[in-house]
Amino acid sequence: DICRYCPGGPDSDFEYSTQSYTGYEPTSMRAIRARYDPYLQTRHRVEQLKQLGHSVDKVEFIVMGGTFMALPEDYRDYFIRNLHDALSGHTSNNVAEAVRYSERSLTKCIGITIETRPDYCLKRHLSDMLSYGCTRLEIGVQSVYEDVARDTNRGHTVKAVCESFHLAKDAGFKVVAHMMPDLPNMGLERDMDQFVEFFENPAFRPDGMKLYPTLVIRGTGLYELWKTGRYKSYPPSTLVDLVARILALVPPWTRVYRVQRDIPMPLVSSGVEHGNLRELALARMKDLGTQCRDVRTREVGIQEIHHKVRPYQVRFV
């Protein structure tokens, strides 16, 4: 069963795409070009970054597209083994050997992030992910309301979300939540209430968040609802306002990794109309007299670019 709003996947309109992606995102296109071979994807990307003049002594992997932990164990082991082997140049027989050689590689893997669902984030899954060298989980929460999870066909409960957060944090993972404002059965007030709950209730409180306002994309159940007038997206200015108000709620220990999906605008039938939603929301926050306190906004590099704060020129008074 597939969530109502979820594009892509082997049986979708989008050929060669993985679940949740269209195949037209830059990451997806690189994967398709390498025929989804993990070794080639890694080697090509490392070479690409070197040619662009980047230092690649440290890399971080994000395993995305569908639910990785729902795949057969043999395939998962093959995939992770090849990620590590692509860095070390060694051909390993198992994951443990691949990790061992990867630790001594000139290009170090400093973290692996795996996208997963709460129902594939149980003790046995967490144990496997630790053995892969995984350090961070991206868990698809989308909404903190049971009725929304049910009506969008999520296939798991909000209680399962709380349990997965609890287990993942206890196992030492950083937990990043995917959240989707503007889902069916919502509204501005309810959307705001859920983010207050999300950051204040100890059962949630993630280390990071990716904020993905709902997009209507052809081939999805949501597209059919939208076409027949049973679903309507927020107007663009309302959405910017909402994102600005959500960002003002984010506590200082949480990092906002992304605001909006990387899906090309021509494929979006309804939803976000601007490619720079975070920028627009931050500008709106200035007008409202609020500020974003998340980890990313306060980073030295960001401060230097936007506020000309140069830490190496600081004078103690």
Phi and psi in degrees as GROMACS dihedral restraints (atoms count N, CA, C in turn):
[ dihedral_restraints ]
;  ai    aj    ak    al  type     phi  dphi    fc
    3     4     5     6     1  -116.1    20    10
    4     5     6     7     1   141.7    20    10
    6     7     8     9     1   -59.7    20    10
    7     8     9    10     1   148.2    20    10
    9    10    11    12     1   -55.4    20    10
   10    11    12    13     1   -34.2    20    10
   12    13    14    15     1   -99.7    20    10
   13    14    15    16     1     1.8    20    10
   15    16    17    18     1   -86.8    20    10
   16    17    18    19     1   118.7    20    10
   18    19    20    21     1   -85.4    20    10
   19    20    21    22     1   174.2    20    10
   21    22    23    24     1    74.5    20    10
   22    23    24    25     1  -170.9    20    10
   24    25    26    27     1   103.5    20    10
   25    26    27    28     1   162.8    20    10
   27    28    29    30     1   -57.4    20    10
   28    29    30    31     1   -31.8    20    10
   30    31    32    33     1   -99.8    20    10
   31    32    33    34     1    15.0    20    10
   33    34    35    36     1   -92.6    20    10
   34    35    36    37     1  -179.7    20    10
   36    37    38    39     1   -66.2    20    10
   37    38    39    40     1   -23.8    20    10
   39    40    41    42     1   -93.9    20    10
   40    41    42    43     1   104.3    20    10
   42    43    44    45     1   -61.7    20    10
   43    44    45    46     1   143.2    20    10
   45    46    47    48     1    67.5    20    10
   46    47    48    49     1     4.0    20    10
   48    49    50    51     1   -86.4    20    10
   49    50    51    52     1   154.3    20    10
   51    52    53    54     1   -87.5    20    10
   52    53    54    55     1   166.9    20    10
   54    55    56    57     1   -59.4    20    10
   55    56    57    58     1   138.5    20    10
   57    58    59    60     1    81.8    20    10
   58    59    60    61     1    -3.3    20    10
   60    61    62    63     1  -127.0    20    10
   61    62    63    64     1   161.4    20    10
   63    64    65    66     1  -100.3    20    10
   64    65    66    67     1   -15.3    20    10
   66    67    68    69     1    90.8    20    10
   67    68    69    70     1    -3.4    20    10
   69    70    71    72     1  -108.2    20    10
   70    71    72    73     1    -0.6    20    10
   72    73    74    75     1   -73.1    20    10
   73    74    75    76     1   149.4    20    10
   75    76    77    78     1   -52.5    20    10
   76    77    78    79     1   -43.2    20    10
   78    79    80    81     1   -62.4    20    10
   79    80    81    82     1   -45.3    20    10
   81    82    83    84     1   -62.9    20    10
   82    83    84    85     1   -40.6    20    10
   84    85    86    87     1   -65.6    20    10
   85    86    87    88     1   -36.7    20    10
   87    88    89    90     1   -66.1    20    10
   88    89    90    91     1   -39.1    20    10
   90    91    92    93     1   -66.4    20    10
   91    92    93    94     1   -42.9    20    10
   93    94    95    96     1   -64.3    20    10
   94    95    96    97     1   -40.3    20    10
   96    97    98    99     1   -61.2    20    10
   97    98    99   100     1   -34.3    20    10
   99   100   101   102     1   -90.7    20    10
  100   101   102   103     1     9.4    20    10
  102   103   104   105     1    54.9    20    10
  103   104   105   106     1    36.5    20    10
  105   106   107   108     1    61.3    20    10
  106   107   108   109     1    18.3    20    10
  108   109   110   111     1   -75.9    20    10
  109   110   111   112     1   118.4    20    10
  111   112   113   114     1   -63.0    20    10
  112   113   114   115     1   -36.2    20    10
  114   115   116   117     1   -64.4    20    10
  115   116   117   118     1   -49.7    20    10
  117   118   119   120     1   -66.3    20    10
  118   119   120   121     1   -40.0    20    10
  120   121   122   123     1   -56.9    20    10
  121   122   123   124     1   -44.5    20    10
  123   124   125   126     1   -68.2    20    10
  124   125   126   127     1   -48.7    20    10
  126   127   128   129     1   -60.4    20    10
  127   128   129   130     1   -45.4    20    10
  129   130   131   132     1   -62.3    20    10
  130   131   132   133     1   -43.7    20    10
  132   133   134   135     1   -68.0    20    10
  133   134   135   136     1   -40.6    20    10
  135   136   137   138     1   -61.9    20    10
  136   137   138   139     1   -45.0    20    10
  138   139   140   141     1   -62.3    20    10
  139   140   141   142     1   -41.9    20    10
  141   142   143   144     1   -58.7    20    10
  142   143   144   145     1   -46.8    20    10
  144   145   146   147     1   -64.9    20    10
  145   146   147   148     1   -38.1    20    10
  147   148   149   150     1   -62.7    20    10
  148   149   150   151     1   -44.1    20    10
  150   151   152   153     1   -64.8    20    10
  151   152   153   154     1   -26.8    20    10
  153   154   155   156     1   -81.5    20    10
  154   155   156   157     1    -2.4    20    10
  156   157   158   159     1    92.8    20    10
  157   158   159   160     1     9.7    20    10
  159   160   161   162     1   -81.8    20    10
  160   161   162   163     1   150.2    20    10
  162   163   164   165     1   -82.8    20    10
  163   164   165   166     1   127.5    20    10
  165   166   167   168     1  -118.1    20    10
  166   167   168   169     1    49.3    20    10
  168   169   170   171     1   -83.3    20    10
  169   170   171   172     1   -14.5    20    10
  171   172   173   174     1  -133.1    20    10
  172   173   174   175     1   135.3    20    10
  174   175   176   177     1  -133.9    20    10
  175   176   177   178     1   157.0    20    10
  177   178   179   180     1  -129.0    20    10
  178   179   180   181     1   134.9    20    10
  180   181   182   183     1   -99.2    20    10
  181   182   183   184     1   142.8    20    10
  183   184   185   186     1  -124.2    20    10
  184   185   186   187     1   117.6    20    10
  186   187   188   189     1   -92.1    20    10
  187   188   189   190     1   109.3    20    10
  189   190   191   192     1  -129.1    20    10
  190   191   192   193     1   162.4    20    10
  192   193   194   195     1   100.8    20    10
  193   194   195   196     1   101.9    20    10
  195   196   197   198     1    75.8    20    10
  196   197   198   199     1  -163.1    20    10
  198   199   200   201     1  -111.4    20    10
  199   200   201   202     1    99.5    20    10
  201   202   203   204     1   -55.8    20    10
  202   203   204   205     1   -42.1    20    10
  204   205   206   207     1   -73.3    20    10
  205   206   207   208     1    -6.5    20    10
  207   208   209   210     1   -88.1    20    10
  208   209   210   211     1    -8.3    20    10
  210   211   212   213     1   -80.2    20    10
  211   212   213   214     1   159.6    20    10
  213   214   215   216     1   -58.4    20    10
  214   215   216   217     1   146.7    20    10
  216   217   218   219     1   -59.6    20    10
  217   218   219   220     1   -39.8    20    10
  219   220   221   222     1   -58.9    20    10
  220   221   222   223     1   -43.8    20    10
  222   223   224   225     1   -67.5    20    10
  223   224   225   226     1   -41.6    20    10
  225   226   227   228     1   -60.7    20    10
  226   227   228   229     1   -44.7    20    10
  228   229   230   231     1   -62.5    20    10
  229   230   231   232     1   -43.0    20    10
  231   232   233   234     1   -60.1    20    10
  232   233   234   235     1   -44.1    20    10
  234   235   236   237     1   -64.7    20    10
  235   236   237   238     1   -50.4    20    10
  237   238   239   240     1   -66.9    20    10
  238   239   240   241     1   -40.5    20    10
  240   241   242   243     1   -57.6    20    10
  241   242   243   244     1   -43.3    20    10
  243   244   245   246     1   -71.9    20    10
  244   245   246   247     1   -29.5    20    10
  246   247   248   249     1   -62.0    20    10
  247   248   249   250     1   -48.6    20    10
  249   250   251   252     1   -67.0    20    10
  250   251   252   253     1   -42.2    20    10
  252   253   254   255     1   -64.0    20    10
  253   254   255   256     1   -32.1    20    10
  255   256   257   258     1   -64.7    20    10
  256   257   258   259     1   -26.5    20    10
  258   259   260   261     1   -83.8    20    10
  259   260   261   262     1   -39.9    20    10
  261   262   263   264     1   -88.4    20    10
  262   263   264   265     1   -24.6    20    10
  264   265   266   267     1    83.0    20    10
  265   266   267   268     1    -0.4    20    10
  267   268   269   270     1   -90.0    20    10
  268   269   270   271     1   149.3    20    10
  270   271   272   273     1  -103.0    20    10
  271   272   273   274     1   109.1    20    10
  273   274   275   276     1   -95.3    20    10
  274   275   276   277     1   158.0    20    10
  276   277   278   279     1   -95.5    20    10
  277   278   279   280     1   -20.5    20    10
  279   280   281   282     1  -152.8    20    10
  280   281   282   283     1   172.3    20    10
  282   283   284   285     1   -63.5    20    10
  283   284   285   286     1   -43.6    20    10
  285   286   287   288     1   -58.9    20    10
  286   287   288   289     1   -42.6    20    10
  288   289   290   291     1   -66.2    20    10
  289   290   291   292     1   -41.6    20    10
  291   292   293   294     1   -61.4    20    10
  292   293   294   295     1   -42.5    20    10
  294   295   296   297     1   -65.1    20    10
  295   296   297   298     1   -40.8    20    10
  297   298   299   300     1   -60.6    20    10
  298   299   300   301     1   -46.5    20    10
  300   301   302   303     1   -71.1    20    10
  301   302   303   304     1   -35.6    20    10
  303   304   305   306     1   -62.3    20    10
  304   305   306   307     1   -34.5    20    10
  306   307   308   309     1   -63.1    20    10
  307   308   309   310     1   -25.7    20    10
  309   310   311   312     1  -101.7    20    10
  310   311   312   313     1     4.6    20    10
  312   313   314   315     1   -71.6    20    10
  313   314   315   316     1   153.7    20    10
  315   316   317   318     1   -66.7    20    10
  316   317   318   319     1   -35.6    20    10
  318   319   320   321     1   -97.4    20    10
  319   320   321   322     1   108.6    20    10
  321   322   323   324     1   -88.7    20    10
  322   323   324   325     1   138.5    20    10
  324   325   326   327     1   -85.6    20    10
  325   326   327   328     1   112.1    20    10
  327   328   329   330     1   -98.2    20    10
  328   329   330   331     1     1.9    20    10
  330   331   332   333     1   175.4    20    10
  331   332   333   334     1   147.3    20    10
  333   334   335   336     1  -126.8    20    10
  334   335   336   337     1   130.1    20    10
  336   337   338   339     1  -110.2    20    10
  337   338   339   340     1   133.6    20    10
  339   340   341   342     1  -119.4    20    10
  340   341   342   343     1   128.4    20    10
  342   343   344   345     1   -82.4    20    10
  343   344   345   346     1   132.4    20    10
  345   346   347   348     1  -150.4    20    10
  346   347   348   349     1   173.9    20    10
  348   349   350   351     1  -104.7    20    10
  349   350   351   352     1   157.7    20    10
  351   352   353   354     1   -58.0    20    10
  352   353   354   355     1   -33.1    20    10
  354   355   356   357     1   -79.6    20    10
  355   356   357   358     1    -4.3    20    10
  357   358   359   360     1  -118.3    20    10
  358   359   360   361     1    39.4    20    10
  360   361   362   363     1  -135.9    20    10
  361   362   363   364     1    40.1    20    10
  363   364   365   366     1   -91.3    20    10
  364   365   366   367     1   179.2    20    10
  366   367   368   369     1   -55.7    20    10
  367   368   369   370     1   -43.1    20    10
  369   370   371   372     1   -65.9    20    10
  370   371   372   373     1   -36.0    20    10
  372   373   374   375     1   -69.6    20    10
  373   374   375   376     1   -42.4    20    10
  375   376   377   378     1   -62.9    20    10
  376   377   378   379     1   -39.3    20    10
  378   379   380   381     1   -62.9    20    10
  379   380   381   382     1   -44.6    20    10
  381   382   383   384     1   -61.9    20    10
  382   383   384   385     1   -43.0    20    10
  384   385   386   387     1   -66.2    20    10
  385   386   387   388     1   -34.8    20    10
  387   388   389   390     1   -63.2    20    10
  388   389   390   391     1   -39.2    20    10
  390   391   392   393     1   -67.9    20    10
  391   392   393   394     1   -25.2    20    10
  393   394   395   396     1   -74.9    20    10
  394   395   396   397     1   -17.5    20    10
  396   397   398   399     1    95.0    20    10
  397   398   399   400     1    16.3    20    10
  399   400   401   402     1   -71.9    20    10
  400   401   402   403     1   137.8    20    10
  402   403   404   405     1  -120.2    20    10
  403   404   405   406     1   -20.2    20    10
  405   406   407   408     1  -140.7    20    10
  406   407   408   409     1   141.9    20    10
  408   409   410   411     1  -114.8    20    10
  409   410   411   412     1   138.3    20    10
  411   412   413   414     1  -108.7    20    10
  412   413   414   415     1   110.2    20    10
  414   415   416   417     1  -105.1    20    10
  415   416   417   418     1   127.7    20    10
  417   418   419   420     1   -76.1    20    10
  418   419   420   421     1   101.1    20    10
  420   421   422   423     1   -94.9    20    10
  421   422   423   424     1   -53.6    20    10
  423   424   425   426     1    70.0    20    10
  424   425   426   427     1   -48.2    20    10
  426   427   428   429     1  -152.7    20    10
  427   428   429   430     1   150.4    20    10
  429   430   431   432     1   -97.5    20    10
  430   431   432   433     1     9.8    20    10
  432   433   434   435     1  -106.3    20    10
  433   434   435   436     1   130.3    20    10
  435   436   437   438     1   -61.9    20    10
  436   437   438   439     1   -39.8    20    10
  438   439   440   441     1   -66.3    20    10
  439   440   441   442     1   -34.5    20    10
  441   442   443   444     1   -71.3    20    10
  442   443   444   445     1   -42.8    20    10
  444   445   446   447     1   -60.1    20    10
  445   446   447   448     1   -40.8    20    10
  447   448   449   450     1   -67.8    20    10
  448   449   450   451     1   -48.8    20    10
  450   451   452   453     1   -72.8    20    10
  451   452   453   454     1   -20.9    20    10
  453   454   455   456     1   -95.1    20    10
  454   455   456   457     1     6.5    20    10
  456   457   458   459     1    66.9    20    10
  457   458   459   460     1    38.5    20    10
  459   460   461   462     1   -64.1    20    10
  460   461   462   463     1   -35.0    20    10
  462   463   464   465     1    84.5    20    10
  463   464   465   466     1     7.8    20    10
  465   466   467   468     1  -148.6    20    10
  466   467   468   469     1   165.3    20    10
  468   469   470   471     1   -97.7    20    10
  469   470   471   472     1   168.3    20    10
  471   472   473   474     1   -70.7    20    10
  472   473   474   475     1   -29.4    20    10
  474   475   476   477     1   -59.9    20    10
  475   476   477   478     1   -38.9    20    10
  477   478   479   480     1   -64.0    20    10
  478   479   480   481     1   -33.7    20    10
  480   481   482   483     1   -62.6    20    10
  481   482   483   484     1   -49.0    20    10
  483   484   485   486     1   -60.0    20    10
  484   485   486   487     1   -42.5    20    10
  486   487   488   489     1   -65.0    20    10
  487   488   489   490     1   -41.6    20    10
  489   490   491   492     1   -66.9    20    10
  490   491   492   493     1   -38.3    20    10
  492   493   494   495     1   -61.3    20    10
  493   494   495   496     1   -45.5    20    10
  495   496   497   498     1   -60.0    20    10
  496   497   498   499     1   -50.1    20    10
  498   499   500   501     1   -65.3    20    10
  499   500   501   502     1   -44.1    20    10
  501   502   503   504     1   -64.4    20    10
  502   503   504   505     1   -42.7    20    10
  504   505   506   507     1   -66.4    20    10
  505   506   507   508     1   -40.8    20    10
  507   508   509   510     1   -63.2    20    10
  508   509   510   511     1   -30.3    20    10
  510   511   512   513     1   -82.9    20    10
  511   512   513   514     1    -3.4    20    10
  513   514   515   516     1    94.8    20    10
  514   515   516   517     1    10.3    20    10
  516   517   518   519     1   -84.0    20    10
  517   518   519   520     1   148.9    20    10
  519   520   521   522     1   -77.8    20    10
  520   521   522   523     1   137.7    20    10
  522   523   524   525     1  -113.5    20    10
  523   524   525   526     1   119.0    20    10
  525   526   527   528     1  -111.9    20    10
  526   527   528   529     1   127.9    20    10
  528   529   530   531     1  -102.3    20    10
  529   530   531   532     1   139.5    20    10
  531   532   533   534     1   -93.4    20    10
  532   533   534   535     1   124.2    20    10
  534   535   536   537     1  -123.3    20    10
  535   536   537   538     1   141.3    20    10
  537   538   539   540     1  -124.3    20    10
  538   539   540   541     1    97.8    20    10
  540   541   542   543     1   -70.8    20    10
  541   542   543   544     1   162.7    20    10
  543   544   545   546     1    72.3    20    10
  544   545   546   547     1    29.1    20    10
  546   547   548   549     1   -78.5    20    10
  547   548   549   550     1   164.3    20    10
  549   550   551   552     1   -58.1    20    10
  550   551   552   553     1   152.7    20    10
  552   553   554   555     1    71.5    20    10
  553   554   555   556     1    10.1    20    10
  555   556   557   558     1  -105.7    20    10
  556   557   558   559     1  -158.7    20    10
  558   559   560   561     1   169.7    20    10
  559   560   561   562     1   165.0    20    10
  561   562   563   564     1   -56.2    20    10
  562   563   564   565     1   -46.2    20    10
  564   565   566   567     1   -65.3    20    10
  565   566   567   568     1   -44.3    20    10
  567   568   569   570     1   -67.3    20    10
  568   569   570   571     1   -37.1    20    10
  570   571   572   573     1   -61.3    20    10
  571   572   573   574     1   -45.7    20    10
  573   574   575   576     1   -63.9    20    10
  574   575   576   577     1   -43.1    20    10
  576   577   578   579     1   -59.3    20    10
  577   578   579   580     1   -38.5    20    10
  579   580   581   582     1   -68.6    20    10
  580   581   582   583     1   -32.5    20    10
  582   583   584   585     1   -75.4    20    10
  583   584   585   586     1   -32.4    20    10
  585   586   587   588     1   -61.9    20    10
  586   587   588   589     1   -47.0    20    10
  588   589   590   591     1   -60.7    20    10
  589   590   591   592     1   -43.0    20    10
  591   592   593   594     1   -62.0    20    10
  592   593   594   595     1   -39.1    20    10
  594   595   596   597     1   -90.9    20    10
  595   596   597   598     1   -20.2    20    10
  597   598   599   600     1   -98.7    20    10
  598   599   600   601     1   -27.7    20    10
  600   601   602   603     1   -78.7    20    10
  601   602   603   604     1   121.2    20    10
  603   604   605   606     1   -59.9    20    10
  604   605   606   607     1   -17.7    20    10
  606   607   608   609     1   -69.5    20    10
  607   608   609   610     1   -19.6    20    10
  609   610   611   612     1  -109.7    20    10
  610   611   612   613     1   -95.0    20    10
  612   613   614   615     1    41.2    20    10
  613   614   615   616     1    72.5    20    10
  615   616   617   618     1   -75.9    20    10
  616   617   618   619     1   163.4    20    10
  618   619   620   621     1   -78.3    20    10
  619   620   621   622     1   -25.3    20    10
  621   622   623   624     1  -151.1    20    10
  622   623   624   625     1   165.7    20    10
  624   625   626   627     1  -145.9    20    10
  625   626   627   628     1   141.6    20    10
  627   628   629   630     1  -114.3    20    10
  628   629   630   631     1   121.2    20    10
  630   631   632   633     1   -99.7    20    10
  631   632   633   634     1   110.4    20    10
  633   634   635   636     1  -117.9    20    10
  634   635   636   637     1    88.9    20    10
  636   637   638   639     1   -55.0    20    10
  637   638   639   640     1   142.5    20    10
  639   640   641   642     1   -59.0    20    10
  640   641   642   643     1   133.4    20    10
  642   643   644   645     1  -115.8    20    10
  643   644   645   646     1   140.9    20    10
  645   646   647   648     1   -96.8    20    10
  646   647   648   649     1   118.6    20    10
  648   649   650   651     1  -128.6    20    10
  649   650   651   652     1   138.3    20    10
  651   652   653   654     1   -56.7    20    10
  652   653   654   655     1   149.9    20    10
  654   655   656   657     1    88.2    20    10
  655   656   657   658     1    -1.5    20    10
  657   658   659   660     1  -105.7    20    10
  658   659   660   661     1   162.0    20    10
  660   661   662   663     1   -62.6    20    10
  661   662   663   664     1   -34.4    20    10
  663   664   665   666     1   -66.5    20    10
  664   665   666   667     1   -33.0    20    10
  666   667   668   669     1   -61.0    20    10
  667   668   669   670     1   -41.1    20    10
  669   670   671   672     1   -65.1    20    10
  670   671   672   673     1   -40.8    20    10
  672   673   674   675     1   -62.8    20    10
  673   674   675   676     1   -42.7    20    10
  675   676   677   678     1   -65.8    20    10
  676   677   678   679     1   -41.4    20    10
  678   679   680   681     1   -64.9    20    10
  679   680   681   682     1   -33.7    20    10
  681   682   683   684     1   -93.4    20    10
  682   683   684   685     1     8.2    20    10
  684   685   686   687     1    80.4    20    10
  685   686   687   688     1    11.5    20    10
  687   688   689   690     1   -91.3    20    10
  688   689   690   691     1    -3.8    20    10
  690   691   692   693     1  -140.6    20    10
  691   692   693   694     1   137.8    20    10
  693   694   695   696     1  -136.0    20    10
  694   695   696   697     1   130.9    20    10
  696   697   698   699     1   -75.7    20    10
  697   698   699   700     1   158.8    20    10
  699   700   701   702     1   -64.2    20    10
  700   701   702   703     1   146.5    20    10
  702   703   704   705     1   -61.8    20    10
  703   704   705   706     1   152.5    20    10
  705   706   707   708     1   -51.9    20    10
  706   707   708   709     1   -45.0    20    10
  708   709   710   711     1   -68.4    20    10
  709   710   711   712     1   -34.3    20    10
  711   712   713   714     1   -65.3    20    10
  712   713   714   715     1   -40.3    20    10
  714   715   716   717     1   -65.3    20    10
  715   716   717   718     1   -42.8    20    10
  717   718   719   720     1   -59.5    20    10
  718   719   720   721     1   -43.7    20    10
  720   721   722   723     1   -59.0    20    10
  721   722   723   724     1   -46.9    20    10
  723   724   725   726     1   -62.8    20    10
  724   725   726   727     1   -46.5    20    10
  726   727   728   729     1   -62.2    20    10
  727   728   729   730     1   -39.2    20    10
  729   730   731   732     1   -61.1    20    10
  730   731   732   733     1   -41.5    20    10
  732   733   734   735     1   -71.3    20    10
  733   734   735   736     1   -33.5    20    10
  735   736   737   738     1   -68.1    20    10
  736   737   738   739     1   -45.5    20    10
  738   739   740   741     1   -61.1    20    10
  739   740   741   742     1   -30.6    20    10
  741   742   743   744     1   -69.0    20    10
  742   743   744   745     1   -21.0    20    10
  744   745   746   747     1   -84.8    20    10
  745   746   747   748     1   -19.2    20    10
  747   748   749   750     1   -64.2    20    10
  748   749   750   751     1   124.0    20    10
  750   751   752   753     1   -72.6    20    10
  751   752   753   754     1   161.2    20    10
  753   754   755   756     1   -67.2    20    10
  754   755   756   757     1   -14.2    20    10
  756   757   758   759     1   -91.0    20    10
  757   758   759   760     1     0.0    20    10
  759   760   761   762     1  -107.2    20    10
  760   761   762   763     1   139.8    20    10
  762   763   764   765     1  -105.6    20    10
  763   764   765   766     1   131.1    20    10
  765   766   767   768     1   -91.2    20    10
  766   767   768   769     1   104.1    20    10
  768   769   770   771     1   -74.3    20    10
  769   770   771   772     1   -40.0    20    10
  771   772   773   774     1  -147.1    20    10
  772   773   774   775     1   150.1    20    10
  774   775   776   777     1  -125.3    20    10
  775   776   777   778     1   111.7    20    10
  777   778   779   780     1    83.6    20    10
  778   779   780   781     1   151.6    20    10
  780   781   782   783     1   -72.6    20    10
  781   782   783   784     1   164.8    20    10
  783   784   785   786     1   -92.6    20    10
  784   785   786   787     1    19.2    20    10
  786   787   788   789     1   -77.0    20    10
  787   788   789   790     1   129.2    20    10
  789   790   791   792     1   -56.9    20    10
  790   791   792   793     1   138.2    20    10
  792   793   794   795     1   -56.6    20    10
  793   794   795   796     1   -37.5    20    10
  795   796   797   798     1   -60.5    20    10
  796   797   798   799     1   -19.9    20    10
  798   799   800   801     1   -87.4    20    10
  799   800   801   802     1    -7.4    20    10
  801   802   803   804     1   -93.4    20    10
  802   803   804   805     1   117.1    20    10
  804   805   806   807     1   -78.7    20    10
  805   806   807   808     1   -35.2    20    10
  807   808   809   810     1  -157.5    20    10
  808   809   810   811     1   149.9    20    10
  810   811   812   813     1   131.2    20    10
  811   812   813   814     1  -132.5    20    10
  813   814   815   816     1   -67.1    20    10
  814   815   816   817     1   130.0    20    10
  816   817   818   819     1  -106.7    20    10
  817   818   819   820     1    -9.3    20    10
  819   820   821   822     1  -114.6    20    10
  820   821   822   823     1   142.6    20    10
  822   823   824   825     1   -83.6    20    10
  823   824   825   826     1    -6.8    20    10
  825   826   827   828     1  -123.0    20    10
  826   827   828   829     1    51.6    20    10
  828   829   830   831     1   -60.9    20    10
  829   830   831   832     1   -40.5    20    10
  831   832   833   834     1   -61.6    20    10
  832   833   834   835     1   -44.8    20    10
  834   835   836   837     1   -59.8    20    10
  835   836   837   838     1   -43.8    20    10
  837   838   839   840     1   -65.5    20    10
  838   839   840   841     1   -39.4    20    10
  840   841   842   843     1   -66.7    20    10
  841   842   843   844     1   -40.9    20    10
  843   844   845   846     1   -65.2    20    10
  844   845   846   847     1   -36.5    20    10
  846   847   848   849     1   -65.9    20    10
  847   848   849   850     1   -40.1    20    10
  849   850   851   852     1   -64.4    20    10
  850   851   852   853     1   -35.1    20    10
  852   853   854   855     1   -62.9    20    10
  853   854   855   856     1   -36.9    20    10
  855   856   857   858     1   -60.0    20    10
  856   857   858   859     1   -44.3    20    10
  858   859   860   861     1   -62.5    20    10
  859   860   861   862     1   -36.0    20    10
  861   862   863   864     1   -82.8    20    10
  862   863   864   865     1    -9.1    20    10
  864   865   866   867     1    76.5    20    10
  865   866   867   868     1    21.7    20    10
  867   868   869   870     1  -110.6    20    10
  868   869   870   871     1   169.2    20    10
  870   871   872   873     1  -142.4    20    10
  871   872   873   874     1   154.7    20    10
  873   874   875   876     1   -88.2    20    10
  874   875   876   877     1   128.3    20    10
  876   877   878   879     1  -108.9    20    10
  877   878   879   880     1     9.9    20    10
  879   880   881   882     1   -65.3    20    10
  880   881   882   883     1   167.8    20    10
  882   883   884   885     1   -57.5    20    10
  883   884   885   886     1   -44.7    20    10
  885   886   887   888     1   -63.4    20    10
  886   887   888   889     1   -44.3    20    10
  888   889   890   891     1   -61.7    20    10
  889   890   891   892     1   -30.9    20    10
  891   892   893   894     1   -93.1    20    10
  892   893   894   895     1     2.5    20    10
  894   895   896   897     1   -65.4    20    10
  895   896   897   898     1   149.4    20    10
  897   898   899   900     1   -56.2    20    10
  898   899   900   901     1   -47.4    20    10
  900   901   902   903     1   -60.4    20    10
  901   902   903   904     1   -43.0    20    10
  903   904   905   906     1   -66.1    20    10
  904   905   906   907     1   -42.0    20    10
  906   907   908   909     1   -61.3    20    10
  907   908   909   910     1   -38.5    20    10
  909   910   911   912     1   -66.4    20    10
  910   911   912   913     1   -43.6    20    10
  912   913   914   915     1   -67.4    20    10
  913   914   915   916     1   -48.4    20    10
  915   916   917   918     1   -89.7    20    10
  916   917   918   919     1   -30.9    20    10
  918   919   920   921     1  -120.1    20    10
  919   920   921   922     1     6.3    20    10
  921   922   923   924     1    55.8    20    10
  922   923   924   925     1    31.7    20    10
  924   925   926   927     1   -86.3    20    10
  925   926   927   928     1   116.8    20    10
  927   928   929   930     1  -112.7    20    10
  928   929   930   931     1   107.2    20    10
  930   931   932   933     1   -61.3    20    10
  931   932   933   934     1   -26.4    20    10
  933   934   935   936     1   -82.0    20    10
  934   935   936   937     1    -2.7    20    10
  936   937   938   939     1  -116.5    20    10
  937   938   939   940     1    21.3    20    10
  939   940   941   942     1   -74.8    20    10
  940   941   942   943     1   135.4    20    10
  942   943   944   945     1  -113.4    20    10
  943   944   945   946     1   130.8    20    10
  945   946   947   948     1   -81.3    20    10
  946   947   948   949     1   129.2    20    10
